[in-house]
Amino acid sequence: MSQRTRILAEIWGYRGWRITAAFFEWPDGRRVQMLPNTPQPGTKLVLRVERRWSPRCSNCGAICRTLHALSRVARRWQDLPWASHSVGIEATPARVACDRCGECPVEMLAWADPYQRQTQRLQQHLALQSASMPIMHVAVLYGMSWSTVRRAEGLALARWNATRPPVPLRQGGIDEKYLGRRHKRAYRYFTIVSNLETGEPIWIGPGRDEKTVATWLLTLSAAQKAEIKLFAADMHWPFEKAIRSDLQLAHVAYVHDPFHVMKRAGKALDDIRKDTFFRAGAELRAVGRGARWLVLRAWENCNDKQQDELRRLFAYNGQLARAYQIVEELRTVLGAPDRASMEVGFERILRRTQMRRHKHLRKLHESLREHREAIMALGEFRPPTGRIEALNNNWETLVRRARGYRDYDYMLLKLRFMTANPVRTSSGTQRFLALGMQPPHRQVA
């Protein structure tokens, strides 16, 4: 190796391979005839490399002493650009005869996965760029097509996900996601199962019925089900029915998300507000116009002006004032420190809603009474249920940026990468990018 190719090989960074030639090409493939110090814009730097050490089997990684066949066709891989020039790697890999696995695959390449035309480190950089900008913008930045960047990103995320240590599922979260009324598919909802300890999604599937959750439960082994301690979900009956129907999950506690409990109580309060102002005539409608979010806001989160406005609204109807008191008391009960305190406050709320003549409060009473055990379990276990709604926000962010998804396995990987956020720190970014540079194997020349 000359001094020039030796320096290029050191910059390239892959041991066991040497650079035999380096030249520039025009976009149409013609070699550029020019001085080395004056490269032209738009040209590609091509590094022709060959193996120095014994090849390895791409199936099992064993060192192969025998070659099955030599190819005469050179292949190229796109690497990270350098100094505004795209870089191509040109090599002629051989087909080896492996004594360990008995196969005859193409030899292992240090810079690329099988059947790929981009290096691993380029794919890692594409995935890192796609985490914060649309794929179309990344494609323009690197001079690629949209489909190439999309495929490279999916491979990089799959490589990252495969190298992570497995996390046992002890606390699971179940929630549904509405796809919108303009959705063209047969189903309108998706069910998301997440690990509450990490906040990461585990599985997504179409629908939100008992059969959807049962489909996911079939993917779990008996040992995995034995490790689960609880499930947290909203007040949707099919979710709980699917969990209770599995005999291997009889030991699992079922907890309701306090956000959805308060959402149902807020729905009853909002219906009472509508009956008080908007269904009582034009005069009261003018008084209550624009007060929906003020009535649904917690008293402690209101400033003095907002509290005075609430007192003025409650002066028109005592039923609305008492309903607001019940909702605020329920908010306090859900934040009780233990189950005993929660049960005392919950009994008081049931007594206050039981004798009410208003149909919305009676409906709230029946709902709270039916889901009593799951609500009380909240005070005993206190799972981090806020991560369920945080996952929904991440879903919305991804869909809004990409204008929708068709490949939900790919979306699950992106959602998991976004939730885990391995590039939050500089050291995390370096670890993620290092997946594109496989550690060198010790080989015998």
N, C-alpha and C positions, 0 to 999 in steps of 0.2 A: 504494500500500500504506500502511495506517495504521501507526502506531508499534507497536501490538500485534501485527499480522500480520507486520511486519518482524522483530520480535524472535523470533516463533515460527519464521519462515523461517530465521533464523540458527541457532536451536537445532536445527531439523530437519536442516540441513546439506547440502542438495542445490542446487547452483547451476543456474541456468537455469529454475528453477521458483519460483513465488510462491504464497503461501497467500492465498486469497480469503475464506475463512471458517473459523472454529473454533468448535465447539459440542460439548456433551455429549449422550450418548444413553443411554437405559435399555437393558438387555439385549434387550428386545423390539423395539427400533428407534425408540421414541418419543423425541422430543427433550425434553431436560430444561429446564424453565422455572425458572431459579434465578439467583441472583446469581453473577457470575464468581468471587468469592472463597470460595464455599461449595459446592464440588463434593461430590456424594453418593457414598458407597462403592458399588462395583459398576457405576458408570457408565463409559462409553467416551468418550474424547476423539477426535473426528473432525476431521481437518484436510483441508479441501477445497483442492486445488491446481490450478493451470493452468500451461501452458508459457509462458515468456517468450521463449525463443530458437527458432530454426528447428529443426524435428524432424530426427531422424536415422533412417536405415533400420536396423532390427533385424537384417537379414541381413548387410550389408556395412559398416555404420557410416557411410555417406556422408550428407552433409547434403542434405536434400530440400527443394526449393523448391515442389513441387506436392503437394497433398493429393488422394488418390484418393477418400476418403469420410470424412465426419464422423459419429461415433457419437453417439447421443442417450442412451445408457445409461451411467450412471456406474459405474465399477468401484471395488472397495475392496481394500486390502492391509493386512494386520496388521503393525504395526511394533513396535519395542521398547516395553514398558510404561514409564510415567513416573508416579512418585509414587503407586504402587499402582493406577493406572488403565491399562487397555489403550488402545492408540492405533491408530486406523485412518486410512489414507490414502485419500482419495477423489479420483479423477481420471477424465477422459473422454478416453482416448487416441484419436488419429486414425489412419486408415489412409493411408499415404503412397504416392506413385508415385515409385519410385527410378529415376533415369536410369542409374545405374551397373550395377546387377544386373538391371534390368528387372522386378522384382517389385513387388508391392503389399502389403507386410506392415504390421502394426501398428507404430507408431513405437517406437523404443527408449526404454525407461524407465530413469532413472538408479538407481532403488532396487530394481528387481525383475527377475528373469529372465522370459522369455516363459512363459505358461501357469501362472504361480505366483501365489499369493495371500498370500505372506509376503515381506517385504523381505529382501534379501540379508543385511543385518546381523543381522536377527532369526534367520535360519537359521544364521549363524555362531555366535551365542550359544547356540542350541539344541545345535549340535554340540559346542561347548565344554563345556556342562553334561553332555551325554550321555557324554563321555569319562570322567567320574568317578562317575556315578550312573545307575541304571536309567532307561530311557526312560519308564516309567510315572511315576516320580517327577518327571521333567522336564515331562511332560504335565500333571500336577497343578499344578506350580509356575506354569506359564504359562497354565493354563486351556484346554488343547487336548486333542484326542484322541490316542491312542497312534499311530495311523497317520499323523496330520499331523506329529507330531514325528519319526517314523521317516523319512518322506519328505523333510522339510526337512533332517534330518541327512545323509541320503545325498546330497542336492544340494550341501550345503556341503562335504562331504568330496570329492566329485567336482570341485568348483571349486578346492579346495586342491590336489588331485592334478594337475589340468590346468595349474596355474600353476607347478609345480615344474620346475626344469631337469632334462633327462634325464640319468640316470647310466648310463654304459656297464657292461655285465656282463663282468667279467674273471674273477671267482671266484664260481662258483655252488655252492649247497648244495642237496642233495636229501634229503628225509626224509619218512617216512610218519607219519600220525596216526591212531590207533585211535579209532573213534567210539563204542565201547562195545557190549557184548553185547545191550543193549536197543534198539539202533538199529533202526528199522523199514525202512530203505532196503535196496536190493539189495546195496549194497557196504558193507563194514565199515571201510574205510580211505580216507584222503585223502592224496594226495601234495602236498607243499609244496616249491616251488622258491624259493630266496631268493638275494639278493645278499650274499655274505659280507663285502664291503667296507663295506656300510652296515647289514647285518643285517635289511634289509626284505624282506618276501615279494614275489615277482614274479608267481607263478601258483600256483593250487591246482586240483586236479582229482580226481574220484573214482577209486578204485582205487590199486593200488601195483604194477602189473605193467609189463612193457616197453611195452605199448601206451599206457599212461597218460603215460609220459615222452616217448614218440614223438609224442604229440598236442601236447605243449608245444613240442617241437623244430620242429614244422611252422610254428609262429607266428614263428620267427626267420628273418631273412634271412641270406644268405651273408655279408654284411659283419658282422652281429652275431655270427655263429658264429666268424668269424675273430678277433674281439677276445677271445674266451674263452680263458683260459689253463689253468684247471683246474676240476674238479668235486670236491666233498667229499661223501661219503655214508657210510651204514653198510655193513654186510657183506651187504646184500640183493642177490643176483645180478642180478635183472631191471633194476635201475638202471644198473649198469655195462654190461650187455648192450645196453641202449638207446643209451647214449653211444657204445659201440664200433661199433655197427651204422651209425652216421651217418658217411659218408666225409668230410664237411666238418669233422668233429670229431676227425680222426685225430691232430692235433697236441696235443690236450688231455690234460693229466695227470689221472689219477684217484687220489684220495686217500681213505683211510678215516678216519672220525672216531675218535680214540683213545677217546672215551667208550664207543662201542659195542664196540670191541676189548676193553676192560677189562670191559664188561658180559658178553661171551661167556666171558672167563676167569673172572669171578666166578660165572657159572652152573655151570661145571665144578667150581669149588671148593665151591660150595654143595651140589652133588650128592654130592661126596665126603663132606661133613659129614653129609649124611643117611644115607649108607651106614655111616658110622662109628658114629653114635649112635642114630638112630631106627630103623634096620633091624637092629640087633644085640641087641635085647632091652630089657626094661623098665628094667634097672639103668643101662645106658648112656644110655637115653633121658632119664632124670632128670638125668644129668650134662650133656648137651648142650642141654637145653631153654632156649630164649630166647637162644641164642648166635649166631643167624644173622648179624645185623648187626654183631656184634663180629668175627666171622671175616672178613666182607667189608670191614671197615674197614682202611685203610692203617695200617701199623705206626707211622709217624711221627705219625699223628693220634690215637693212643691215649695215654692218660695212664699213669702207673705202675701203677695198680690194674688197668686193662684189659690191660696187657701181662702182668702176673702171671696174670690169668685165661686169657689166650691160651696161656701156657706150660703151665698146668695142663691145658688141653684137648689140646694137642699131645702131652702125655706119654702120653695114652691110645692114640694112633695116630701112628706115624711117617710113614705115607703122607699123612695130612692135613697134617702139619708141612711135608713136602717140597713138597706142592702149594701151600701158602701161600707158601713161599719162591719158587716159580716165578712165582706171580702178582705178588708184590712186585718180583721182578726184571723182569718184563714191564712193570710200571708205570714202573720206572726207565728201561728201554730206550726206551719211547715218549717220554720226556722228554729223550732224547739231543740234544746241540746240532747234530749234523750226520748225514748219511746214513751215512758211514763208521763212526762210532761205533755207530749203530743196527744196522748189519749185523753187527758183531762180537757185540754182545749178543744179537741175534736168533738167530744161529747157535747160541749156547750154549743158548738156551731150547729150540730145536728138538731139540738133542741130548738135553736133559734130559727132554723129553716123548716122544721117539721110542721109547725102550726101556721105558717104563712099562707095567706089566701092567694098570693100572687103565683101564677102558674110557673114563672121562670125560676123562682126560688124553690118551689116544690120539685121542679125538674132537677135543679142543682142538688137538692137534698137526696133524691133517689140515686143520682150518679155518685155522690160521695159515699152513700151507704153501701152501694154495690162494690165499690173499689176500696173499701175501708182497710182491708188487710194489707193491700199493696201500698197504700199511703202510709200506714203505720210502720211498715218495714223501712220506710225512709228514715225515720228517727233511730232505728236500730243499726243500720249499716252505713248510711251517709255516703253513697258512691258519688264520684265526680260526674254527675249527670250533665253539667254544663258543657262537657266535651261533645255531647250528642248534637247540640245546636251549633257548636263551633264547626263541626264537620259539615253541617248543612250550609253554613256560610262559605266554607272553602269550596263546596260543590258549586254554589252560585258563582263564585269568582272564576272558577275554571270554565264553566259553561258560557259565561258572559264574554270571556276573553276569546274563546275558540268558536263562538257562535254555534255551539252544540257539538255533540259527539255521537258517533254511530258504533264505534268499537268500545264497549263498556269494560272489557278487560284492560284495554289500554288506559281508559279513564280511571280505573281503580288504581293502577300503578301511579298515575300522575297525582291522584288524590292522596295516596299513601306517601308519596315523596313530598308533597306539599305539607302534609300534616306532620310528618317526622322532621321535616326541615333540616336535613343534614348539612346544609351550607349556611347555617346561621352564623357560624364563626369562621375565621380564616383557617383554623386547623381542620374544621369539618369540610371546608371546600377542598383543601389539599387531599384529605382522605378520599373524597368522592372522585376527584380527578385522578387519583392514584389507581383507581380501578381500571383506567385505560392503559396503564403501564403494568403489565403482569410482572411479578418478580422473576428475575432470571434464574433458570435451572442450571444446576451444575452438570456440565456435559463433558464427555471425553472427546478430545479432538480426533 
